[in-house]
Amino acid sequence: MKGPRHNAVMVVAEHVGMSETEAYATIAMQNFHKNLWYKTGKADYNSSWFCLQTAMDFYDFTFPAIQKAIPHIRDDAYYDSEYTTAIDLGAGVGLSTHYLREGLPNLSICYNNTEGRQADIAAKFLDGRKGFLLYDALDICQKTDVLFAFEFFEHFDEPTEAFRRLTNQTDAELVIMQNSFGAYGYGHPPKFQFCGDTVGAKYMKILFNHWLEETGWELSFEDRVIFARRL
């Protein structure tokens, strides 16, 4: 296996002290770890396995979404020339921030994650810790124009409340995200809270979009990528 995916895995493997063989053997155990998470309800985001798996999964899920989002931001009606700042929320090992910065060089994009192994790895992909916000995303009060939320809101028991809190605190005008509530993912709860009710993941996928429109956001879509502009 060669190419960007393999190179990313090798960067992570070096950081966690594994050889190539050990790294891929660890990734192969993903089903065990995912099943363990579903049984215990606890996701260890700083484990060696999760960091390695994140680098693998990125190219299947988030990278295609970023490739679709970048042209819209640069060239289409979603783009506002006054946008200068953005935050990449819950950016894992930094690959999403790396490609967003590469594709949108005129936008100052901050990496966000809590301090830990993922942030240490991200520093390698991002050439240091410039533009790092190392605290929980829901504590962000820094004003920004754009929020990137690829594979993000699906990790919250109450995703609409997380969206409301973040956009109120940051005054973001544009939120670009994936709607992956129905996808099987490490750290995605099987049930969500919505307006006092407990709903399944596939239903949450529908409710989330309707709720955004009802609360003052104009939505446009590119496959599973949502462009939410504040009205």
C-alpha positions, -999 to 999 in steps of 0.1 A, spaced: 0 0 0 16 33 -12 4 69 -15 -9 95 10 -28 71 31 2 48 37 24 78 43 0 92 69 -2 58 87 36 57 88 38 91 104 13 80 131 31 46 135 64 63 141 49 85 167 33 56 186 65 35 183 53 9 159 68 -7 128 48 -9 96 39 -45 103 28 -38 138 8 -7 127 -13 -27 101 -17 -56 125 -31 -32 151 -55 -16 125 -67 -51 116 -81 -54 151 -105 -26 145 -136 -47 147 -127 -59 182 -121 -24 194 -153 -10 178 -173 -38 194 -156 -32 227 -166 5 225 -202 -4 217 -203 -27 248 -187 -2 272 -198 31 257 -163 45 261 -141 56 232 -104 60 238 -95 87 213 -58 88 223 -52 50 219 -26 39 194 -53 19 175 -76 49 172 -49 73 160 -38 47 134 -74 39 123 -82 77 120 -54 81 95 -68 52 75 -104 62 76 -97 98 68 -91 90 32 -123 70 28 -147 94 45 -134 129 53 -109 135 24 -136 131 -3 -158 155 16 -131 181 18 -123 177 -19 -160 185 -26 -161 214 -2 -130 233 -13 -142 243 -48 -175 256 -34 -157 277 -9 -133 291 -34 -155 296 -65 -192 292 -59 -220 312 -43 -211 299 -9 -179 318 -8 -178 353 7 -146 372 0 -148 387 35 -142 354 51 -107 353 66 -108 329 95 -119 293 102 -117 266 128 -114 229 120 -134 213 149 -123 181 165 -96 177 138 -81 145 151 -45 138 139 -46 170 118 -51 156 83 -83 175 77 -66 208 88 -36 200 66 -57 196 34 -80 225 42 -50 248 47 -35 235 15 -66 240 -6 -76 273 10 -44 292 15 -61 326 19 -82 314 49 -65 313 83 -76 279 96 -71 269 133 -67 232 143 -89 223 172 -86 193 195 -79 186 231 -43 182 242 -31 146 239 -16 121 215 -38 132 186 -26 168 189 10 157 192 6 138 159 -12 167 143 19 189 150 38 166 126 13 170 97 10 207 103 47 216 108 43 227 144 16 240 166 9 273 149 -28 279 149 -37 253 175 -67 256 198 -60 229 224 -92 227 244 -127 212 241 -145 225 211 -176 235 232 -154 259 251 -144 279 220 -154 315 223 -130 328 196 -148 346 169 -145 331 134 -161 333 100 -163 296 91 -165 264 111 -154 231 95 -172 201 112 -163 170 93 -173 139 113 -179 161 143 -215 166 155 -221 128 152 -201 124 184 -225 143 206 -255 129 224 -273 162 218 -259 174 184 -283 203 179 -274 218 212 -237 214 204 -243 232 171 -263 260 188 -237 265 215 -207 266 191 -223 289 165 -235 313 192 -201 315 209 -181 319 176 -206 340 156 -197 318 126 -215 327 94 -209 295 75 -207 259 88 -194 232 65 -200 196 78 -209 161 70 -242 145 80 -230 110 90 -254 103 119 -265 70 102 -229 58 97 -212 32 119 -184 51 135 -161 48 166 -175 73 191 -209 77 174 -236 70 199 -264 47 186 -290 70 200 -293 108 202 -313 133 222 -334 157 202 -358 182 219 -363 159 249 -368 127 229 -344 98 222 -341 91 185 -321 66 164 -291 75 143 -309 74 109 -338 95 121 -313 120 136 -298 124 102 -332 138 89 -341 158 120 -307 175 121 -312 191 87 -348 201 93 -338 217 127 -310 237 110 -335 252 85 -360 259 112 -335 278 133 -323 302 107 -297 284 85 -299 282 48 -287 247 36 -271 236 4 -257 202 -3 -230 184 -21 -235 147 -15 -232 143 23 -215 177 27 -238 204 42 -231 241 37 -251 259 63 -251 297 59 -266 319 87 -296 339 74 
